[in-house]
Amino acid sequence: MEEINKKEWLVDFVIRHLWHKISRMYNQRANEYGITISIGFILLNVEKEGTPSTQLGPKMGMEPTSLSRTLKTMEEKGLIFRKADAKDKRKVLIFLTDSGIEKRKIARGVVLDFNKELMGNIPKGKLKTFFEVAEKLHSTVDAELNKLQ
């Protein structure tokens, strides 16, 4: 493929460019409800029985400093509260407030609506291929990460 040097043909460029667009779209939608994409994703990842903040960062690919800042903002907005784990007092669990639960429902609806639109615009066979390629990308990146350790 002669055009491999064009940035449009670089897999990671396409993924990053597409994620940037999706992220902008989600941020614009989140802004309508007074939150950000980061807050929305945290809302979607906090379990009913509480979630240790140490699990949220790796799950979302956020640095600890950014996560701490976002959690502080969420607490100030009344979306979450922190509580020591009943079994291990050293652990702090994150819980959603009633307001956080409402915003979570909105965030979930936005994500599901967008995915429904995508699935309506892309034939099932192509979606299946997309997910197969995504899985191959995951395993290739994992292999590269293992080489670096």
Phi and psi in degrees as a GROMACS rama.xvg file:
@    title "Ramachandran Plot"
@    xaxis  label "Phi"
@    yaxis  label "Psi"
@TYPE xy
-63.7309  -31.2023  GLU-2
-86.3264  12.3934  GLU-3
-60.1234  -24.6456  ILE-4
-75.7658  -16.4631  ASN-5
-69.6537  135.686  LYS-6
-60.9201  -26.4433  LYS-7
-64.3118  -20.504  GLU-8
-96.3416  -0.891212  TRP-9
-87.0405  120.668  LEU-10
-54.6516  -47.5971  VAL-11
-66.4139  -30.9512  ASP-12
-65.3985  -45.5098  PHE-13
-62.2855  -44.3296  VAL-14
-62.3307  -47.6385  ILE-15
-63.7891  -44.014  ARG-16
-62.1283  -44.8148  HIS-17
-65.7277  -44.8951  LEU-18
-62.3208  -37.5002  TRP-19
-59.8589  -43.4485  HIS-20
-65.1265  -45.1909  LYS-21
-62.2471  -43.5757  ILE-22
-61.1496  -43.7971  SER-23
-60.6705  -43.5988  ARG-24
-61.8911  -48.8566  MET-25
-62.6706  -39.7725  TYR-26
-64.1195  -39.6777  ASN-27
-63.94  -42.4931  GLN-28
-66.018  -43.9614  ARG-29
-62.1673  -38.5637  ALA-30
-59.2667  -31.1855  ASN-31
-61.3773  -23.7117  GLU-32
-110.976  12.0634  TYR-33
75.4179  22.3968  GLY-34
-129.537  -178.6  ILE-35
-119.127  171.605  THR-36
-61.1162  -39.031  ILE-37
-62.3329  -44.1786  SER-38
-63.3552  -43.8668  ILE-39
-58.0965  -45.0227  GLY-40
-68.4072  -35.2368  PHE-41
-65.0739  -44.6046  ILE-42
-55.3535  -39.0808  LEU-43
-73.5715  -17.111  LEU-44
-106.984  -0.425981  ASN-45
-88.4195  123.808  VAL-46
-81.5239  156.205  GLU-47
-57.7619  -38.7263  LYS-48
-84.5865  10.4266  GLU-49
93.8067  151.136  GLY-50
-134.192  128.02  THR-51
-63.0638  135.934  PRO-52
-60.5511  -27.5062  SER-53
-65.5706  -21.891  THR-54
-84.9701  -25.0857  GLN-55
-69.1672  -44.3831  LEU-56
-54.8809  -57.8238  GLY-57
-61.8474  -36.4269  PRO-58
-62.0129  -35.7048  LYS-59
-104.359  -4.99148  MET-60
71.2031  31.9781  GLY-61
-103.552  143.29  MET-62
-71.4568  148.741  GLU-63
-53.9458  -39.8593  PRO-64
-63.8008  -45.8798  THR-65
-64.1204  -42.3497  SER-66
-61.8099  -46.2683  LEU-67
-58.8072  -44.5199  SER-68
-62.8535  -44.0196  ARG-69
-66.3798  -42.331  THR-70
-63.0362  -38.4759  LEU-71
-63.1152  -44.0401  LYS-72
-61.0625  -43.0057  THR-73
-64.0433  -37.7278  MET-74
-66.342  -43.3674  GLU-75
-62.5877  -33.8204  GLU-76
-81.7817  -4.06502  LYS-77
75.5362  28.6671  GLY-78
-93.8662  -26.3867  LEU-79
-137.535  165.322  ILE-80
-142.166  156.513  PHE-81
-108.534  145.684  ARG-82
-148.38  138.376  LYS-83
-66.2988  141.979  ALA-84
-64.2977  135.498  ASP-85
-63.0987  -35.1199  ALA-86
-85.6806  -37.6515  LYS-87
-130.307  98.6024  ASP-88
-61.8013  -16.3874  LYS-89
-75.0251  -23.9576  ARG-90
-85.2057  136.92  LYS-91
-112.404  127.381  VAL-92
-101.585  145.63  LEU-93
-101.211  131.863  ILE-94
-125.896  152.72  PHE-95
-87.8987  141.209  LEU-96
-82.6528  177.094  THR-97
-58.613  -40.7955  ASP-98
-64.2557  -40.8703  SER-99
-62.4393  -38.7227  GLY-100
-64.9068  -40.5852  ILE-101
-64.0699  -45.2479  GLU-102
-65.5434  -34.1517  LYS-103
-62.1388  -42.7599  ARG-104
-59.9857  -41.1808  LYS-105
-64.6152  -48.3794  ILE-106
-59.4655  -43.5578  ALA-107
-60.9243  -43.596  ARG-108
-62.0117  -42.4828  GLY-109
-61.3624  -46.6928  VAL-110
-64.3138  -46.2505  VAL-111
-64.9482  -40.8048  LEU-112
-61.4348  -44.2055  ASP-113
-63.9642  -43.2692  PHE-114
-65.7243  -36.7259  ASN-115
-62.8624  -42.2489  LYS-116
-63.2324  -44.2644  GLU-117
-58.556  -48.1338  LEU-118
-66.3808  -26.5285  MET-119
-77.1346  -21.5765  GLY-120
-99.8824  -10.3018  ASN-121
-121.003  124.917  ILE-122
-57.5814  145.843  PRO-123
-54.4969  -40.2761  LYS-124
-61.8088  -39.4834  GLY-125
-71.6651  -35.6138  LYS-126
-63.9298  -41.4571  LEU-127
-59.8448  -44.8809  LYS-128
-62.6852  -42.442  THR-129
-56.8235  -47.4946  PHE-130
-67.8322  -33.0182  PHE-131
-65.3725  -42.927  GLU-132
-65.3162  -42.2848  VAL-133
-59.6368  -41.331  ALA-134
-62.7221  -41.8447  GLU-135
-64.0611  -39.4042  LYS-136
-61.4531  -44.8024  LEU-137
-57.1464  -49.687  HIS-138
-67.0413  -34.8514  SER-139
-66.9054  -44.5339  THR-140
-64.5645  -42.5178  VAL-141
-58.0564  -43.0917  ASP-142
-62.6627  -42.0001  ALA-143
-64.4583  -41.1691  GLU-144
-63.4294  -40.5461  LEU-145
-63.4487  -33.712  ASN-146
-65.1852  -30.6206  LYS-147
-81.4797  -12.9029  LEU-148
